């Protein structure tokens, strides 16, 4: 197994709590983005459903037995039983707790297994031996999933009308997206159909100098919701300034656009969690 160093960032967005969870063991590394219920659930300790689901998933992935997909399956089932034990109506998708995730498992043979579900991402930056990393040649290891594209299009329409308090007007679209879970996109929320949306694979660490794992809150805001994120920009900004530099760019754009008029978003700012795995050259 190649030696590596880690850099992490874990930053709360506009919500009351950070529903992301970061995992880093000697072999298993991942980010988990909690999907809270839309009915305002909190347990006796004040934890939201998204927090609980993200922690469950991180715990199951950390165990280290079975494939990453098998661990996701165990997490999915445990989320369901925990939800039902809490008296939540599992038949109502708006009430369910869930989590989306990106994770890798490092192997002794220099390879690594990877897994994503939902809109968490793994970005690879090529590099090998003593060569400099190719920051302009980054690649997403699994297909990009934009859960909120229709919501962001509506946000842009409202911005053109200079509507204030845009997030309040997006609720119908957010509900529609939630109803499409495990139909159009995957989320670990206890639904067995989630397995149909797992993205998995195996790659060689020697192909990469750096891997970036991150939640969707770590994406740099863009003006056109139909434009795919500039992955090379994310990678090069990380190469120049580290994860904190990427986060600064994100938060600066958000702070300069409090009305959501320039950069369409679901909320003023989202939880942003990222891990950089830099393989020693």
Buried (B, 14 or more C-beta within 10 A) or exposed (E): EBEBEEBBBBBBBEBEBBBBBBBBEEBBBBBBBBBBBBEEBBEEEEBBBBBBBBBBBBBBBBEEEEEBBEBBBBBBBBBBEBBEEEEBEBEEBEBBBBBBBBBBBBBEEEBBBBBBBBBBBBBBBBBBEEEEBBBEEBBBBBEEBBBBEBBBBBBBEBBEEEBEEBBEBBEEBBBEBBEBBBEEBBBBBBBEEBBEBBBBEEBEBEBBBBBBBBBBBBBBBBEEBEEEBBBBBBBBBBBEEBBEBBBEBBBEBBEEBEEBBBBBBBBBBBBBBBBBBBBEE
